């Protein structure tokens, strides 16, 4: 199982801090999973110009291919101006419309306050559904007060992130069983 943790911003530290909690959980409890973190601030990505993702080069090609090869994607995103950041939207724009078909996708959101909790339901979920993701319905919304000096200090949030990982990987296993049963029914 190829799992990608996608930290969807090129600025700030809260999303990456929470993604580190997710990475630790996967590495400790799911050693069979091949986990790779993609932190967008570590890459120099081109803006989408409508080309096929295979026609890009450099970091853009590397990131899009890793995402396309993943079985599971856990997205971490902040909320900027009541929306997802342009860096994450660019990733979606670089990929084909059906890029997340047969992939299980979950996410968490970091935000300055509780005012923008509907960003997930009105922006992120519809985009992921359009791209054919199997979306884990529960997500984790993390407010700024849960962080202090680049550390997650809220035990409840840590627990919810651990549960998100568990739900995500359980969803993948269930989807794999269904997929295998369908393949076996074809008889060839």
Secondary structure, DSSP 8 states (H G I E B T S, - for coil): -EEEEEE--SS-SHHHHHHHHHHHHHHHH-TTSEEEEEEGGGS------S--GGG--HHHHHHHHHHHH-SEEEEEEEEETTEE-HHHHHHHHHS-TTTTTT-EEEEEEEESSGGGTTHIIIIIHHHHHHTT-EE-S--EEEEGGGEETTEE--HHHHHHHHHHHHHHHHHHHHHHHHHHHHHHHT--
